Amino acid sequence: FKFLKILQIKDNEFIPSMILFLHSFFLVMVVITSKTLRDTLFLTRYDNGFLPIMYILTALIMWAGVPLIQKFFKGTIIQHNISLHTSFLFGTVLFIFLDTGIFIPVMYLWVEIMTTIMGMKFWEVATNTFNSRQGKRLFGVVTSGGSISGVITGMSISNLVTFGTNILIVITSLGIIICMFLIYSLKNHLCVNEKGFQPFVKANKFSFSNLEPYLRHILIVVVLIAALSTFIDYQFKIDIGNQFNSEAGMIKFFGYFYTVTGILSIVLQLFFSGRILSFFGISAGIQSYPLMIIITSISFIFFIPFFTISLFKGVDQILKPTMLGTTMELLWLPVSKKKKKLIKPFFNSTIKPLVQALAAFTIIIFSTFNFYSYTIYSIIILISIILLVVISKTKIFYYEAVNNSIDTRQLDVNELDFDFSLPSVQQTIKSQLRAKDKFSLHFTIDLIKNQPVDPWLCELVDLTKIDDDDLQFILISNFGFSEKLFSTAKLHLISESNRKSSPVAIKYLSKRENIDYERFDKLASNSNEIVKFASRVILIKRNDDREELINIQNQ
């Protein structure tokens, strides 16, 4: 039970948390084993020159095919997932027998579709198992299962392939079966058991001209990251194909690669990610990606290109699902729910595949004119530099967006996922507490009511000096527990002021020590009925007169 407290898991959350933890574990196992086999077979049994074509076909399928696939399977969330996973299982098993010729590129596309949708389904089930507040506490624990799986699966691959490459298809199939069983096990833990699956809704009305500056900035970041990741992935696969002649050797390399990147991901999540974001702010979460690419490019001077591209891919593998992924989610926080529901899926399901396809076309053009791999390396470094420059302005756009969201009350307190320890967030809250707009001020106070008062104590003290009944009532209702903000003497004065906040002041005085009971004697005959009864309750509790207390409660 102490262990559960450390992980912030409540008793009724233990079972669904562990199920999702295992789901994350086996999902990552499926991803690693299937993609390792897919890439190995394609690079050893098929013409590498078709690799850019695969990127284009993948992009087209992700753009048009995935929404259609999701609409085809109907029913409840559980039924929808079972149907999908059953299809994935039978489709995957077929490749035990169909692993030559044209079936190699078919496998390439199949694995991409399967792993992408399984990842989407995992988060669909997770967000329907826990609400937003639970998710903030538990999703870190849940996804750690995937990080552990990355290490264990990577270490196991080199031993598994001694039984033949098809063993990876068997392992992938077993993983799909286990994921299906785990999803079914959550049927009694879902928040929306009776709701049918809500299919993906494609954004039909979208205009770039209507995008506000902050969303345009996010779009540029998304485009640059997608392009950078595509070029890195392509060059990594091409260099692996040139470096290894045997399937076994290539699979073993993938195993070592996933093991190392998995270990580094866990270390980053546990010891560095939170500290970097807290100290340097939200921009650092994104800047770390291009910055590490630029730093590792120095290895060109000392090592062969394959070592450098492996470092590039390592950075991509480690940072994208951890610090970069977390920061990109935070970037969307100031955007209203309505806009986010329309624009975010459009960016992810349309813009990203389009960028990947354009990157693939660029690679095809370079290949036509017989450009060497150094051209791709140069493009990777150039995009990293451009991305670094663009992200330098993220902080400014983010501040403005958060301020605008608070001003227009677009932030939903229940969905809030701010890290209030971030200097950037603290500064934004402080500026809003100095705002003259009454509604924005009340909203900001509501945002921080469950947070420690120390970061914005000076601003709150200044607010307590404003002669406004509504404001003082909100302040004392939310922060009356704080002796730094409301001393015992100050609470006594407020309780005697015969104002709206007087009964609340008495409530917090009852929890303080060394209060002046004689002052309650006077309040016990106050004209304000609530003040009178609250004061009498305090006096009676002091004398431990339970019979009198019952009489007052009956009144």
URLIN-V943948 format. One record per residue. N is the residue number from 1. PHI is phi as a letter, one per 20 degrees, with the letter a starting at -180 (NA if undefined). OMEGA is omega in degrees with one decimal (none if undefined). Layout:
n,phi,omega
N,PHI,OMEGA
N,PHI,OMEGA
This chain:
n,phi,omega
1,NA,176.0
2,f,179.3
3,f,179.0
4,f,178.3
5,f,178.2
6,f,-179.7
7,e,-179.9
8,m,177.8
9,d,177.3
10,e,-174.9
11,g,-177.5
12,f,179.6
13,d,-172.9
14,f,-176.0
15,f,179.1
16,f,178.3
17,f,-179.4
18,f,177.4
19,f,179.4
20,f,175.2
21,g,178.6
22,f,176.6
23,g,177.8
24,f,180.0
25,f,-175.2
26,f,175.0
27,f,178.7
28,f,176.0
29,f,177.6
30,f,-178.8
31,f,-176.0
32,f,-177.2
33,f,-177.7
34,f,-178.6
35,f,176.1
36,f,179.1
37,f,-179.6
38,g,-177.8
39,f,-179.3
40,f,-179.1
41,f,-179.0
42,f,-176.3
43,f,-178.3
44,d,-175.0
45,d,-177.5
46,c,-177.9
47,f,-179.2
48,f,-179.9
49,f,179.3
50,e,-177.3
51,g,176.8
52,f,177.5
53,f,179.3
54,f,176.7
55,f,-179.1
56,f,179.1
57,f,177.7
58,f,-179.9
59,f,-179.8
60,f,-179.9
61,f,179.9
62,f,-178.1
63,f,-173.7
64,d,-172.4
65,f,-175.7
66,f,176.5
67,g,179.0
68,f,178.5
69,f,-178.3
70,f,-179.9
71,f,-176.2
72,f,-178.4
73,e,-176.5
74,d,-179.6
75,o,177.1
76,f,179.9
77,g,-180.0
78,f,-179.0
79,f,179.9
80,f,-178.6
81,f,179.0
82,f,179.7
83,f,179.8
84,f,-177.1
85,f,176.0
86,f,177.3
87,f,179.4
88,f,-178.6
89,f,-177.7
90,f,178.7
91,f,-178.6
92,f,-179.3
93,g,-179.0
94,g,-176.5
95,f,170.2
96,f,-177.6
97,d,-177.0
98,d,-175.4
99,c,177.5
100,c,174.1
101,l,-175.5
102,f,-179.3
103,f,177.7
104,f,175.8
105,f,175.5
106,f,176.7
107,f,-179.8
108,g,-179.0
109,f,-178.7
110,f,-179.0
111,f,-179.6
112,f,178.5
113,f,-176.2
114,f,-176.3
115,f,178.3
116,f,-178.8
117,f,177.9
118,f,176.2
119,f,177.5
120,f,-179.3
121,f,178.3
122,g,-178.1
123,f,175.3
124,f,179.3
125,f,-178.0
126,f,-177.9
127,f,174.2
128,e,175.4
129,e,179.2
130,d,174.5
131,f,-172.9
132,f,-178.7
133,f,176.9
134,f,-178.9
135,g,179.7
136,f,-179.7
137,e,-164.1
138,d,-174.5
139,f,175.3
140,f,177.7
141,f,-177.9
142,f,-176.0
143,f,175.8
144,f,175.0
145,f,177.7
146,f,179.0
147,f,178.2
148,f,179.2
149,f,179.1
150,g,-179.9
151,f,-175.7
152,f,-179.4
153,f,178.7
154,f,179.5
155,f,-174.8
156,e,-172.2
157,g,-177.1
158,f,177.3
159,e,-177.9
160,f,-174.6
161,f,174.9
162,f,177.2
163,e,-178.2
164,o,-176.9
165,f,-178.7
166,f,178.1
167,f,179.0
168,f,175.1
169,f,178.3
170,f,179.2
171,f,177.8
172,f,-179.7
173,f,177.1
174,f,178.0
175,f,178.2
176,f,178.9
177,f,-179.1
178,f,177.4
179,g,178.9
180,f,178.6
181,f,-179.2
182,f,176.7
183,f,178.3
184,f,-179.3
185,f,-178.8
186,e,-172.7
187,g,-179.6
188,e,-177.9
189,d,-178.6
190,f,178.6
191,f,-174.9
192,c,-174.8
193,g,-172.6
194,e,-177.2
195,e,175.7
196,f,-179.9
197,f,176.1
198,e,-174.3
199,f,177.0
200,f,178.9
201,d,-178.5
202,f,179.8
203,f,-177.7
204,e,-177.8
205,d,-178.8
206,b,-178.7
207,c,178.4
208,f,-178.0
209,f,-179.5
210,e,-179.6
211,f,175.5
212,f,-174.6
213,g,-177.6
214,f,179.9
215,f,174.8
216,f,178.3
217,f,177.6
218,f,179.7
219,g,179.5
220,f,179.2
221,f,179.5
222,f,-179.5
223,f,-177.2
224,f,179.3
225,f,179.3
226,f,179.3
227,f,-179.0
228,f,-179.1
229,f,-179.5
230,f,179.5
231,f,178.6
232,f,-178.0
233,f,179.9
234,f,-176.0
235,f,177.3
236,f,-179.2
237,f,179.3
238,f,-179.1
239,f,176.2
240,f,178.6
241,f,178.7
242,f,-174.1
243,e,-174.4
244,d,178.8
245,e,-176.4
246,d,177.6
247,f,-178.5
248,f,-179.9
249,f,179.6
250,f,179.6
251,f,177.5
252,f,177.7
253,f,177.8
254,g,179.0
255,f,177.5
256,f,-178.5
257,f,-179.8
258,f,178.0
259,f,-178.4
260,f,-179.0
261,f,177.1
262,f,178.7
263,f,-179.7
264,f,177.2
265,f,179.3
266,f,179.2
267,f,180.0
268,f,-179.2
269,f,-174.0
270,f,-167.4
271,d,-170.8
272,c,-172.2
273,g,-178.8
274,f,-178.7
275,f,179.7
276,f,179.8
277,f,-179.3
278,f,-174.4
279,e,-173.5
280,d,177.9
281,n,-171.5
282,f,-179.3
283,f,-177.5
284,f,179.9
285,f,178.9
286,e,-178.1
287,f,-179.0
288,g,-177.2
289,f,179.2
290,f,-179.0
291,f,179.1
292,f,176.0
293,f,-179.6
294,f,-179.3
295,f,-178.1
296,f,178.6
297,f,176.9
298,f,-178.9
299,f,174.9
300,g,-175.2
301,f,-170.4
302,d,-173.1
303,c,178.3
304,f,-178.3
305,g,-178.5
306,f,178.2
307,f,-178.4
308,f,-179.6
309,f,175.1
310,f,175.5
311,f,177.4
312,g,-179.0
313,f,176.5
314,f,176.6
315,f,179.2
316,f,-177.2
317,f,-175.7
318,e,-171.0
319,e,-174.3
320,f,-179.7
321,e,-176.3
322,d,-172.8
323,f,179.8
324,f,179.8
325,f,179.1
326,f,-177.4
327,f,179.0
328,f,175.8
329,f,178.6
330,f,179.6
331,f,-177.8
332,e,-173.1
333,f,-178.8
334,f,-178.5
335,e,-178.8
336,f,-178.3
337,g,-177.6
338,f,179.1
339,f,-178.7
340,f,-179.3
341,f,-179.7
342,e,-166.9
343,e,-175.8
344,f,176.4
345,f,179.0
346,f,177.0
347,f,-173.1
348,f,-174.2
349,e,-179.3
350,d,-176.4
351,f,-178.7
352,g,177.8
353,g,178.7
354,f,178.7
355,f,178.7
356,f,178.2
357,f,178.0
358,f,177.1
359,f,178.9
360,f,176.2
361,f,177.7
362,f,178.8
363,f,179.0
364,f,179.2
365,f,178.4
366,f,-179.2
367,f,179.8
368,f,-178.7
369,e,175.5
370,l,173.1
371,f,-180.0
372,f,-179.4
373,f,-179.3
374,f,176.7
375,f,178.3
376,f,177.7
377,f,179.8
378,f,178.4
379,f,179.1
380,g,-179.3
381,f,179.9
382,f,178.1
383,f,178.8
384,f,179.7
385,f,178.9
386,f,179.4
387,f,179.4
388,f,179.1
389,f,-179.8
390,f,-176.8
391,f,178.3
392,f,179.1
393,e,-177.8
394,g,-177.4
395,g,-178.4
396,f,179.6
397,f,-177.7
398,f,177.2
399,g,-177.5
400,f,-179.1
401,f,178.8
402,f,178.3
403,f,179.5
404,f,-179.9
405,f,178.3
406,f,179.8
407,f,-177.0
408,e,179.8
409,l,179.0
410,e,-178.9
411,f,177.5
412,e,-176.8
413,g,-178.5
414,f,-179.8
415,e,-173.4
416,f,-178.8
417,c,177.8
418,f,166.9
419,e,-173.9
420,f,176.0
421,e,179.8
422,f,178.5
423,g,-178.4
424,f,179.8
425,f,178.7
426,f,180.0
427,f,178.7
428,f,178.9
429,f,179.3
430,g,-179.1
431,f,179.2
432,f,177.3
433,f,175.9
434,e,-176.7
435,f,-179.8
436,e,179.7
437,f,-173.9
438,f,-176.6
439,f,176.8
440,f,180.0
441,f,179.0
442,f,179.9
443,f,179.9
444,f,177.7
445,f,178.7
446,f,179.7
447,f,-171.5
448,d,-172.8
449,f,180.0
450,e,-178.6
451,d,173.9
452,g,-174.6
453,e,-172.4
454,g,-176.9
455,f,-177.6
456,c,-177.9
457,f,-178.0
458,f,-179.4
459,f,179.4
460,f,176.8
461,f,178.5
462,f,-179.8
463,f,179.9
464,f,-179.4
465,e,-179.0
466,e,-177.6
467,e,179.9
468,b,-175.3
469,g,-178.1
470,f,-179.5
471,f,-179.1
472,f,178.1
473,f,179.2
474,f,-178.6
475,f,-176.3
476,f,178.3
477,f,-176.3
478,e,-173.8
479,c,-179.6
480,f,179.3
481,f,-173.7
482,e,177.7
483,f,177.0
484,f,-177.6
485,e,179.8
486,c,177.7
487,f,179.5
488,f,178.7
489,f,-179.5
490,f,177.2
491,f,176.3
492,f,179.9
493,f,179.7
494,f,-179.5
495,f,-178.3
496,e,-175.0
497,e,-180.0
498,l,179.4
499,d,-177.6
500,g,-176.3
501,e,-177.1
502,g,179.5
503,f,179.5
504,f,177.9
505,f,178.6
506,f,178.9
507,g,-178.8
508,f,175.5
509,f,-178.6
510,f,-179.3
511,d,-179.5
512,e,173.7
513,d,177.4
514,l,175.6
515,e,-176.7
516,e,-176.3
517,f,179.6
518,f,179.7
519,f,176.1
520,f,176.8
521,g,178.9
522,f,-178.5
523,f,-178.6
524,f,176.5
525,d,-178.6
526,f,179.9
527,f,177.2
528,f,-174.2
529,g,-178.2
530,f,178.3
531,f,-178.1
532,f,-177.6
533,f,179.0
534,f,179.6
535,f,179.4
536,f,178.1
537,f,179.4
538,f,-179.8
539,f,-179.1
540,f,176.9
541,f,179.4
542,f,-179.4
543,e,179.2
544,l,177.9
545,e,-173.2
546,f,-179.6
547,f,178.7
548,f,179.1
549,f,178.3
550,f,179.4
551,f,179.9
552,f,179.1
553,f,179.0
554,f,178.1
555,f,none
